[in-house]
Amino acid sequence: MKLCSRGQSLALLLAICCLPCWLAACGQETPNLAASAKPTTQATTSPAATGTVEHTQIAPARLEGTLAYDARRSVTVLFGGSDRNDTWLWDGHTWQQAHPATNPPGRTEASMAYDAVHGQIVLFGGVDARGALLGDTWIWNGTTWQQAHPDNAPSARALASMTYDAAHQRILLFGGEAASTDSASPPSNETWTWDGSNWQQLATMQSPPAQVRASMAYDAAQHYVLLFGGNPLSGASNETWTWDGSNWQQLHPQTVPPARSGAALVYDEAHHQTVLFAGASSAPTDLNDTWTWNGTNWTQRISAQAPGGLYTLGAYQSNQQEIVAYVVHTPNKTIGNSQTWLWNGYSWHLSSP
């Protein structure tokens, strides 16, 4: 089955997947980054040299990038998206472009998480500009990227869910699109962990359905990894699952958010709650609602304004005690502007440039 045929056999899945190379393969219009993205306002200094940063007002818009908070260096790191290989840092007030000596190849739909015990960010997989799935592992040490060469690793995949399991000091990876462009295989339901030097696949008695774009975060108040939604073969999901270090368990809360995939799920340390926001339904319809999880039930939180849509990334910035959301809008199948939103535990507000 060719790549474009995923839209036939997985129609509900790809109703909200807008990877530019897939759009091109299916004969649709590919978003034009250069033509539609708002220009970045540069600092008065010349472009930064290797190992330094360049201050800007906003990171340029891109689709399907990755975001994670680097707690050791107190910055949120944005990498890639739209086949780019650039690295951007948010310090709580402004975006800065880093210029590391080494960069991973450009990619979209990769997975990324901060490894707290080793003090580094781990990047895995994604899709390159040709539409080929990637299975490489990269480490960000705060200055540059370095490729890791583990003995074992997940197969090449995109749109997998990844977070740090603090209770077991491992990065947890679940699911993703692991089929090659010529394979009819469904998305994966594999569970993998990263210990700082190697990947290990874990056998589980049960697991969430094979899927892509599930939202996953470590809930420090409950001492487990929480997973919500995603996109299995049946369409966007509203299932809630937990990971205890050895097995998955489905929960059945009385109140649940609407089904969605590609949402951001972030633990708010200051307010001891896990926050779910944005994403898209099976329609597809962009969602801009916000929900919190207390260990038993979901509660919708009302904010006068809020980030929304499939292309929303989130991370908790502990030095600012707030959640930062990086949002990209896609009007008329083009990449529009990017925005930075902040959640203070009660409401959202748009960060001023």
matplotlib code that plots the C-alpha trace (Angstrom):
import matplotlib.pyplot as plt

x = [0.0, 1.5, 1.7, -1.3, -3.5, -3.3, -6.0, -8.1, -7.6, -7.1, -9.5, -10.4, -6.7, -5.5, -8.5, -6.5, -2.9, -1.5, 2.1, 3.3, 4.9, 1.8, -0.3, 2.1, 2.0, -1.8, -1.9, -3.0, -1.5, 1.5, 1.8, 4.2, 6.3, 8.3, 5.3, 3.0, 4.9, 5.3, 8.8, 10.9, 12.0, 15.8, 17.9, 20.3, 23.3, 24.5, 23.6, 25.0, 28.0, 28.2, 27.3, 25.6, 22.0, 20.2, 17.3, 14.0, 10.4, 8.9, 10.0, 9.0, 5.9, 6.2, 4.0, 4.5, 7.6, 8.6, 8.8, 10.2, 11.4, 15.1, 15.0, 18.7, 19.0, 15.6, 14.6, 11.9, 13.4, 11.6, 13.1, 12.2, 8.8, 8.0, 11.3, 13.4, 16.3, 16.5, 16.6, 14.8, 14.8, 12.1, 13.4, 10.0, 10.1, 11.5, 12.5, 16.1, 17.6, 20.4, 23.2, 24.6, 27.7, 25.6, 22.0, 19.7, 18.5, 15.4, 12.1, 8.5, 6.4, 9.3, 9.0, 10.9, 11.2, 13.5, 15.5, 15.6, 18.1, 20.6, 19.8, 19.3, 16.6, 16.0, 14.7, 13.4, 12.2, 9.8, 9.5, 12.1, 11.4, 11.1, 8.4, 10.7, 10.2, 13.2, 14.4, 17.4, 18.0, 19.5, 20.6, 20.5, 23.0, 22.2, 24.9, 24.7, 23.0, 24.7, 23.4, 23.1, 23.8, 21.9, 22.1, 18.3, 15.8, 12.2, 11.6, 11.4, 8.2, 6.4, 3.7, 4.6, 3.9, 6.8, 7.3, 9.6, 8.4, 9.9, 8.8, 11.0, 13.5, 12.9, 11.6, 8.5, 7.5, 4.2, 2.6, 3.3, 3.0, 5.6, 4.6, 6.7, 5.2, 4.6, 3.1, -0.6, 0.2, -1.8, -0.2, 1.8, 0.8, 4.4, 5.7, 9.4, 11.6, 14.9, 17.4, 19.9, 21.9, 19.5, 15.9, 14.0, 10.7, 8.4, 5.8, 2.5, -0.6, -2.8, -2.2, -4.1, -5.1, -2.5, -2.6, -0.8, -1.0, -2.0, -1.3, 1.0, 2.5, 3.8, 1.4, 3.6, 0.6, -0.6, 2.9, 2.0, 2.1, -1.3, -2.4, -5.4, -7.0, -5.1, -6.0, -6.5, -8.1, -11.6, -11.0, -10.2, -10.3, -11.4, -10.0, -7.9, -5.1, -2.3, 1.1, 2.5, 6.0, 5.0, 1.5, -1.2, -4.7, -7.7, -9.7, -13.3, -13.9, -17.4, -16.6, -14.3, -13.2, -14.4, -12.4, -9.3, -5.8, -2.7, -3.6, -1.1, -1.0, 1.2, 1.6, 1.3, 3.7, 2.6, -1.0, -0.6, -2.7, -2.4, -3.7, -5.1, -5.7, -6.2, -6.0, -8.5, -11.5, -12.2, -14.3, -11.6, -12.4, -9.8, -10.4, -9.5, -10.9, -8.9, -9.3, -7.6, -7.2, -7.3, -6.6, -10.3, -12.1, -11.7, -12.9, -13.3, -11.6, -13.1, -10.8, -11.8, -9.3, -7.2, -4.8, -6.3, -5.8, -3.8, -0.5, -0.2, 2.7, 3.0, 5.6, 5.7, 8.3, 9.2, 11.3, 8.3, 5.7, 3.5, 2.7, 4.0, 2.1, 3.5, 0.7, 0.7, -2.4, -3.0, -5.5, -6.4, -3.8, -0.9, 1.2, 0.1, 1.5, 2.9, 1.9, 3.1, 0.5, 0.9, -1.2, -1.0, -3.1, -6.4, -6.5, -4.6, -3.1, -1.2, 2.4, 3.4, 6.2]
y = [0.0, 3.3, 6.3, 8.0, 4.9, 5.5, 8.0, 5.3, 2.5, 4.9, 7.7, 8.7, 8.7, 11.0, 13.3, 15.3, 14.5, 17.2, 16.2, 18.2, 15.3, 13.1, 16.0, 16.2, 12.4, 12.5, 15.3, 18.0, 21.4, 21.4, 24.3, 26.9, 28.0, 30.6, 32.3, 32.2, 32.3, 35.7, 37.0, 36.6, 39.8, 39.5, 41.2, 44.0, 41.7, 39.6, 35.9, 34.0, 31.8, 28.1, 27.4, 30.8, 32.0, 34.6, 36.5, 36.9, 37.7, 34.4, 31.1, 30.8, 28.8, 25.1, 22.0, 19.0, 20.2, 18.8, 20.6, 19.7, 21.6, 21.3, 21.6, 21.6, 24.8, 26.3, 26.6, 25.1, 23.5, 23.5, 21.4, 20.7, 20.5, 21.1, 19.2, 21.8, 21.0, 24.2, 24.5, 27.2, 28.1, 29.8, 31.3, 32.4, 35.8, 35.4, 32.9, 32.5, 30.4, 28.2, 27.4, 24.0, 22.5, 19.4, 19.1, 16.1, 15.8, 17.9, 16.1, 16.3, 14.3, 13.3, 12.5, 14.3, 14.3, 15.5, 12.8, 14.2, 11.7, 12.3, 16.0, 15.9, 15.9, 12.8, 13.0, 10.0, 9.2, 11.3, 11.6, 13.2, 15.5, 12.4, 10.9, 8.2, 7.2, 7.7, 5.6, 7.5, 8.7, 12.1, 13.8, 17.6, 18.5, 22.2, 23.1, 20.7, 17.6, 14.2, 11.1, 8.0, 4.6, 2.2, -1.6, -1.8, 0.8, 1.0, 0.6, 3.8, 5.6, 8.9, 10.5, 8.3, 9.5, 10.1, 11.4, 10.9, 8.4, 10.0, 7.1, 4.7, 7.1, 6.1, 7.8, 6.0, 5.8, 4.4, 3.7, 5.7, 5.1, 2.4, 1.0, 1.6, 3.5, 0.1, -1.7, -2.1, -2.5, -0.4, 2.0, 0.4, -0.3, -1.1, 0.2, 1.1, 2.7, 4.6, 4.3, 6.9, 4.6, 1.9, 1.3, -1.7, -3.0, -4.0, -6.8, -5.7, -7.7, -4.9, -1.6, 1.2, 0.5, 0.8, 4.5, 7.7, 11.2, 10.1, 12.6, 11.5, 13.0, 12.0, 12.9, 13.6, 13.8, 10.3, 8.8, 7.3, 8.2, 9.4, 8.9, 10.4, 10.1, 9.5, 8.3, 4.5, 2.9, 3.7, 7.5, 9.9, 8.4, 9.7, 6.9, 7.5, 5.1, 5.0, 3.3, 2.1, 1.0, -2.5, -2.4, -0.2, 0.2, 1.8, 4.1, 5.0, 8.5, 9.8, 12.9, 12.8, 15.4, 15.0, 12.6, 14.1, 13.4, 15.6, 17.4, 18.7, 17.0, 18.7, 18.3, 21.6, 21.2, 24.4, 23.4, 19.6, 18.7, 17.4, 19.8, 18.7, 21.3, 21.8, 18.9, 18.0, 15.7, 13.2, 15.7, 17.2, 20.1, 22.1, 22.2, 24.9, 23.6, 23.0, 20.1, 19.1, 15.6, 15.1, 11.4, 10.4, 12.7, 15.2, 18.8, 21.4, 24.7, 27.8, 30.6, 33.7, 32.8, 29.6, 28.0, 25.5, 23.2, 20.2, 22.0, 22.9, 21.8, 22.2, 22.0, 23.0, 25.7, 25.2, 28.3, 30.4, 28.0, 28.0, 26.0, 27.3, 26.4, 26.9, 27.1, 27.2, 28.1, 26.7, 28.9, 27.7, 24.9, 27.3, 27.8, 30.9, 32.6, 31.0, 32.1, 31.5, 31.0, 30.8, 28.9, 30.2, 27.4, 29.2, 30.9, 31.3, 34.5, 35.2, 36.1, 39.5, 39.5]
z = [0.0, -1.0, 1.4, -0.1, 0.5, 4.2, 3.6, 2.2, 4.8, 7.7, 6.6, 10.1, 11.2, 8.5, 8.6, 11.0, 10.0, 7.8, 7.3, 4.3, 2.6, 2.9, 1.5, -1.4, -2.0, -2.1, -4.6, -2.1, -1.6, 0.7, 3.1, 1.9, 4.9, 3.2, 1.6, 4.6, 7.9, 9.5, 9.3, 12.5, 14.1, 14.6, 17.2, 16.2, 16.5, 13.6, 13.3, 16.2, 15.9, 16.7, 20.3, 20.9, 20.6, 18.6, 20.3, 18.5, 19.3, 18.2, 16.8, 13.2, 12.4, 11.5, 11.5, 13.8, 15.7, 19.1, 22.5, 25.9, 29.0, 29.8, 33.7, 34.1, 32.0, 32.7, 29.0, 26.9, 23.7, 20.3, 17.6, 13.9, 12.3, 8.6, 7.8, 9.6, 11.8, 13.8, 17.6, 19.5, 23.2, 25.3, 28.6, 29.8, 28.1, 24.6, 21.9, 21.0, 18.2, 19.1, 16.7, 17.8, 16.1, 15.2, 14.3, 13.7, 10.1, 9.4, 10.3, 11.2, 13.7, 15.9, 19.7, 22.4, 26.2, 28.9, 30.7, 34.3, 35.7, 33.0, 32.5, 28.7, 26.1, 24.0, 20.4, 18.6, 15.1, 12.9, 9.1, 6.8, 3.8, 1.4, 3.6, 5.0, 8.6, 10.9, 13.8, 15.1, 18.6, 19.4, 22.7, 23.4, 26.2, 26.3, 23.8, 20.9, 19.6, 19.6, 17.9, 20.2, 18.9, 21.2, 20.8, 20.7, 19.5, 18.3, 14.6, 12.6, 13.4, 13.6, 15.8, 18.8, 22.4, 24.7, 28.2, 31.2, 33.8, 37.0, 39.2, 37.3, 35.9, 32.3, 29.2, 28.1, 24.4, 23.2, 19.8, 16.6, 12.9, 12.5, 9.1, 6.1, 3.1, 1.4, 4.4, 5.3, 9.0, 11.5, 13.9, 16.8, 20.3, 21.5, 24.8, 25.0, 27.6, 27.4, 30.3, 29.1, 26.8, 25.4, 24.4, 25.8, 24.6, 27.4, 27.2, 28.8, 29.7, 28.3, 26.5, 24.8, 21.2, 18.5, 17.6, 16.8, 18.4, 21.9, 24.6, 27.4, 30.6, 34.0, 36.7, 39.7, 42.1, 41.2, 40.5, 37.1, 33.4, 32.1, 28.5, 26.9, 23.5, 20.3, 16.9, 16.6, 13.5, 14.9, 14.9, 17.6, 21.1, 24.5, 26.5, 29.7, 30.5, 33.1, 33.1, 36.5, 35.2, 34.2, 32.8, 31.3, 32.9, 31.4, 33.7, 33.4, 34.8, 35.1, 33.0, 30.0, 27.5, 23.9, 21.8, 20.2, 19.0, 18.9, 22.1, 24.6, 28.0, 30.6, 34.4, 36.2, 39.2, 40.9, 41.0, 41.2, 38.2, 34.7, 32.1, 28.7, 26.0, 22.2, 19.7, 17.0, 16.7, 14.0, 12.0, 11.8, 14.1, 16.0, 19.7, 22.1, 25.4, 28.5, 31.0, 34.3, 35.8, 39.6, 39.6, 39.5, 37.1, 34.3, 34.9, 32.1, 32.9, 31.3, 30.1, 28.2, 25.5, 24.9, 22.4, 20.1, 17.2, 16.1, 15.9, 19.6, 21.7, 25.5, 28.3, 31.9, 32.6, 36.2, 36.6, 35.7, 37.2, 34.1, 31.1, 27.8, 24.6, 21.1, 18.6, 14.8, 12.7, 9.3, 7.4, 3.9, 4.0, 4.5, 7.5, 9.3, 12.3, 15.4, 18.9, 22.5, 25.2, 28.9, 31.5, 35.1, 36.6, 36.2, 32.7, 29.5, 28.1, 24.9, 25.5, 24.2, 21.7]

ax = plt.figure().add_subplot(projection="3d")
ax.plot(x, y, z, "-o")
ax.set_aspect("equal")
plt.show()
